[in-house]
Amino acid sequence: MISDLLTSIEQKTYTVGIVGLGYVGLPLMWTFHENGLSVIGFDIDQAKIDHLRSGTPYIKHLGKEMMQSLAASDHCDATTDFSRLKEADAILLCVPTPLNQYREPDMSYVISTTKTVAHHLREGQLVILESTTYPGTTEEVMIPLLEKHSSLIAGKDFYVAYSPEREDPGNPNFNTAKIPKVVGGHGEDALKLALALYDTAIVQTVPVSDTKTAEAVKITENVFRSVNIALVNELKVVYAKMGIDVHEVLDAADTKPFGFMKFTPGPGLGGHCIPIDPFYLTWKAREFQENTRFIELAGEINTHMPEYVVEQTIKALNTHKKAVNGSKILLVGLAYKPNVDDMRESPTFELFHLLEELGAEVAYYDSYIPTIPPTREHVHYTGRKSIEWDQATINGFDAVLISTNHSDIDYSELAEWSDCIIDTRNAMKGINPKNGHHIFKA
Ligand SMILES: NC(=O)c1ccc[n+]([C@@H]2O[C@H](COP(=O)([O-])OP(=O)(O)OC[C@H]3O[C@@H](n4cnc5c(N)ncnc54)[C@H](O)[C@@H]3O)[C@@H](O)[C@H]2O)c1
C-alpha cells in the first residue's frame, strides 16, 4: 500500500488536503499549488472559503495575486465540506494551538480537527500535523483519536507524521517553499512518505527520529527566541539607566562574525507563537516533575515590558510638563510586528489598556489594521478605527508611542509633526528631533 502512495507522490499525481487556511495553511496551499499539485483547502470559516473562491485577500501581506491565482486555478479548490477529505492522499493539519485561560495548552482545535479527519479517513492516507505543540501530541493525542474514530490502524492502514511550520509572515526573503522542513514519522513508512511529499514542494527536508523529536524541535526554536528576546529586553532596561543605547550596543556586537546572534528589544512579545509555544513545554515538563525556569523567567521579563514602556511614556510627558491622565496618546502600530496585519497577542493592546487605565485618551494608527476586528481577548476594542495619517491629526496628540515599526510610515514626517515621540523599536534611528521636540527611547 505504501508503494501506491509513494508512487503518486513521486509522480506528483497526488492530491493534498490542507485543513486550517490561516497564516500557515494558506501559504502552504500556495506552495503545493505552485508546484503543480492538486490542492483542496478545508476550513470551518465560510468567509475564508468565499475569499478563496472569489480571489479576494484576507491576509494582507500575502497579496492579491496569490488569491486570484488560486481562485482561477483548475487544480485548487476550497471548501467547508469535510467529506471531501477522502479525495486527498495526504492531509496536513494547520489549526490553532493557543493557551487556555489557565495558560495551559488548548488542544480543542487539534482534537476536533483530528476527529473530523478520523471520520473520513480511508486506507492509504497520510495525515501530518503541522500545528506547533508539546512533544508527545501526535503519539498521545492524535493517533489514538484517529484509530478510535476510524477503526483503522496507524502504520498499517494509514500513516501519520509531524512536521512543524516555520513560517515568518512578512519576511520577503523566506516563503514556505524556501524554508527547510523538519519531519518526524510514526514509523519508517510514514517518515518516508512525508519526506517524499515535502520534497515535491519544499527546498529541503530534515528527517528526525520520531514525531516527538520533531515536536521538540519547533518548541526549542521558539523557546530560543523567547529567551533571547527577554535577554535583550533586560539589557535595554539596564543600559538605559547607564545612559547606553542598547541598539548601538547590539549593532556593534553583531559585527562579531561568530558566537553572537542579534535579537531586538521591543515593547513586549506578540504573535501567535513566541508568547505561547514555550508554555506548551512548561505544561508537559510538569508531567516529568521538571521545571522550565528559563521559559518562566523569559515570560516574566517579556510580560513586564509594556509596563516599562508606560513608565517611560509617563516620564516623557513629564518632560513636557504634562500628566498622563488626560493626555492624548497615539499608538503607532497595532500589529505585533512590522508589515503584517496580525495583531494576535500584540503588546500594543496591553499599552492601550495600561494607558487608558491611567486616564489617557488613547488612539492608534495602523494602515494594516484600519478597524479592529472582533477578538476573544480584546472585545472592548472591537470596531475602533485607525486615525488618519496627517499633520493636523498627529499634532493633536500630546505623545506618539511607536509600538510597531511598519515600513510604510514616514518617520521623518512624524518627527516634524510630533513634539513628543516614544520609540520602542528604534524606528527613529538617525532622525534628529526639531528644536523643542523630543524623541525618547523606551
Ligand atoms: N502564524 C505563524 O506565523 C505560525 C508560524 C509557525 C507555526 N504556527 C503554528 O501553526 C498553527 C496555525 O497557526 P495560524 O497562525 O495559521 O492560525 P490561524 O488562526 O491563522 O489559522 C487557523 C485556521 O484554522 C481554522 N480552523 C480552526 N478550527 C478548525 C477545524 N476544526 N477545522 C478546520 N479548520 C479549522 C481557522 O478557521 C483558521 O482559518 C498553530 O499551531 C501555530 O502555532 C504559526
The ligand as an ORCA input file, in Angstrom:
! r2SCAN-3c Opt
* xyz 0 1
  N       1.277     32.297     12.323
  C       2.542     31.907     12.287
  O       3.421     32.683     11.947
  C       2.938     30.488     12.639
  C       4.253     30.079     12.382
  C       4.626     28.784     12.677
  C       3.702     27.918     13.250
  N       2.428     28.333     13.520
  C       1.505     27.363     14.093
  O       0.618     26.918     13.073
  C      -0.682     26.667     13.608
  C      -1.714     27.504     12.882
  O      -1.429     28.867     13.101
  P      -2.017     30.027     12.193
  O      -1.269     31.251     12.564
  O      -2.070     29.611     10.779
  O      -3.515     30.102     12.779
  P      -4.755     30.864     12.112
  O      -5.677     31.168     13.223
  O      -4.280     31.959     11.220
  O      -5.423     29.771     11.164
  C      -6.024     28.623     11.660
  C      -7.193     28.279     10.745
  O      -7.751     27.049     11.230
  C      -9.151     27.141     11.077
  N      -9.773     26.135     11.932
  C      -9.968     26.160     13.277
  N     -10.563     25.028     13.682
  C     -10.733     24.267     12.579
  C     -11.293     22.988     12.352
  N     -11.809     22.272     13.354
  N     -11.312     22.529     11.086
  C     -10.826     23.282     10.068
  N     -10.271     24.484     10.221
  C     -10.232     24.980     11.461
  C      -9.472     28.570     11.446
  O     -10.742     28.959     10.942
  C      -8.312     29.313     10.793
  O      -8.631     29.684      9.458
  C      -0.569     26.973     15.099
  O      -0.251     25.797     15.790
  C       0.602     27.920     15.173
  O       1.232     27.887     16.431
  C       2.028     29.603     13.201
*
